[in-house]
Amino acid sequence: MERFEGRCHCGNLSFVFETSAGLNELGLRACQCSFCRAHNAQTTSDPNGVVHFSVHEPELLSRYRMGHGITDFLICARCGVFVAAMMEHGGTQLMTVNANVFRPCPPRNLSVNRVDYSTESVDQRIARRRLRWTPVRAFKMA
């Protein structure tokens, strides 16, 4: 297992991402929606991995929902950093993490796949995420 640690700038939101493969195999994605472009997000996930997510000051967790309203974009209200996106479906929490918040940051020479999900229906989006996103093993609020 590979292990990546990530956090927002101030450290309020943090995670441990345990994955069955390295970033070269998992790849990075750059969604082309206006939100992800504005945050310069480069996300990754592993359906065979797990995420342990921690919120140190719950009152500073901002959950932003847009579009279809099925996903929480997890942002620190103190420093403004977008850390991850989480969807709950059928009692399971699934997450994709922003690799730009990894400590240390991923190498800049990794290829990034630009993706456009704008034509997906809600059902198509849920099905894709159930296949590709990472299960959340723990979501801890301090």
C-alpha positions in Angstrom: 0.0 0.0 0.0 1.1 3.6 -0.8 0.2 6.2 1.8 -0.3 9.9 1.1 -1.0 12.5 3.7 -2.8 15.8 2.8 -4.1 18.9 4.5 -5.3 22.4 3.9 -2.9 25.3 4.3 -3.8 25.8 8.0 -4.1 22.1 8.9 -7.7 22.2 9.9 -8.7 19.6 7.3 -6.4 16.6 6.9 -6.5 13.1 5.5 -4.5 9.9 5.0 -5.1 8.3 1.6 -4.0 4.7 1.5 -3.9 3.3 -2.0 -3.1 0.1 -3.8 -1.1 1.9 -6.5 1.2 4.9 -7.0 0.2 8.1 -8.5 1.7 7.2 -11.9 -0.8 4.3 -12.1 -3.8 6.1 -10.5 -3.3 9.3 -12.4 -4.4 12.8 -11.7 -7.6 14.4 -13.1 -8.3 18.0 -13.7 -12.1 18.5 -14.0 -12.9 21.3 -16.3 -15.9 22.7 -14.4 -15.6 26.3 -13.2 -15.2 25.3 -9.5 -12.3 22.9 -10.1 -10.6 25.2 -12.6 -10.8 28.1 -10.1 -9.2 26.0 -7.4 -6.7 24.4 -9.9 -7.7 21.0 -8.5 -5.9 17.9 -9.5 -7.8 15.0 -8.0 -7.1 11.3 -7.6 -8.9 8.3 -6.1 -8.5 4.5 -5.8 -11.6 2.2 -5.4 -9.2 -0.3 -3.8 -7.9 2.2 -1.2 -9.3 4.0 1.8 -9.4 7.5 3.1 -9.2 8.6 6.8 -10.5 12.2 7.0 -10.1 14.5 10.0 -11.7 17.9 10.8 -9.9 19.5 13.7 -12.3 22.5 14.1 -15.7 21.4 12.7 -17.1 24.9 12.7 -14.5 25.7 10.0 -15.5 22.9 7.6 -17.3 24.4 4.7 -19.4 22.0 2.6 -20.2 23.4 -0.8 -22.8 21.7 -3.1 -23.3 22.7 -6.7 -24.8 21.3 -9.8 -26.6 18.1 -9.1 -26.3 18.6 -5.3 -25.0 15.1 -4.7 -21.5 16.0 -3.7 -19.9 17.9 -0.8 -16.9 19.8 -1.8 -14.9 20.0 1.5 -13.2 23.4 1.9 -11.5 25.0 4.9 -13.4 28.1 5.9 -10.2 29.5 7.5 -7.7 29.2 4.7 -10.0 28.6 1.7 -8.3 25.4 0.4 -10.4 22.8 -1.4 -9.2 19.5 0.0 -11.6 16.8 -1.2 -15.0 15.9 -2.6 -17.3 13.4 -0.9 -20.5 11.7 -2.0 -22.6 9.4 0.1 -24.6 6.7 -1.7 -26.3 3.6 -0.4 -24.8 4.2 3.1 -21.2 4.4 1.7 -19.1 7.5 1.7 -16.8 7.9 -1.4 -14.1 10.5 -1.9 -11.7 11.9 -4.4 -8.8 13.9 -2.9 -7.1 17.0 -4.2 -3.5 15.9 -4.8 -2.3 19.5 -4.7 -2.7 19.3 -0.9 -0.4 16.2 -0.5 2.5 16.7 1.9 4.9 16.5 0.1 3.3 17.7 -3.1 3.3 15.3 -6.0 5.9 15.7 -8.7 5.1 18.4 -11.2 6.0 16.1 -14.2 3.0 13.8 -13.6 0.6 13.8 -16.5 -2.8 15.3 -15.7 -5.9 14.1 -17.6 -8.3 17.0 -18.3 -11.9 15.7 -17.9 -15.3 17.1 -18.7 -18.2 15.6 -16.8 -20.8 18.2 -17.8 -22.8 15.8 -20.0 -23.3 13.2 -17.4 -26.7 12.5 -15.9 -27.0 12.1 -12.1 -27.2 8.3 -12.5 -24.1 8.3 -14.8 -22.2 10.4 -12.3 -23.0 8.2 -9.4 -22.2 5.1 -11.3 -18.8 6.5 -12.4 -17.9 7.5 -8.8 -18.9 4.2 -7.3 -16.4 2.6 -9.7 -13.6 5.1 -9.3 -13.7 7.0 -6.0 -12.1 5.9 -2.7 -14.2 4.5 0.2 -14.0 6.6 3.3 -13.0 4.4 6.2 -13.2 7.3 8.8 -14.6 10.8 8.9 -13.6 12.2 12.2 -14.8 15.5 13.6 -12.6 16.6 16.6 
